[in-house]
Amino acid sequence: MDNGHEPATKADLSALEQRLTEAFTEAIHDSETRLLKAFYGFTETVQARFQAADDDQANLRKRLSVVEQRLIEVEKRLNLPGQ
């Protein structure tokens, strides 16, 4: 029975190295996954803001187009009163 006072063999060290490598690999993978989830959440928020800004800009352009069209009609009436 192993009492913890016997010298480690190369096989013991190799097994320990393998376990540590697997543990570090799993920890790194978990960290990467958490980072990617955070980045995706951030990009979704930014994308929603950009979409809202684009929608606002499109609505303003439509409204400006309507105002310009009405202004042209008023100018026509002022410049060409016989019509």
Secondary structure by P-SEA (a helix, b strand, c coil): cccccccccaaaaaaaaaaaaaaaaaaaaaaaaaaaaaaaaaaaaaaaaaaaaaaaaaaaaaaaaaaaaaaaaaaaaaacccc
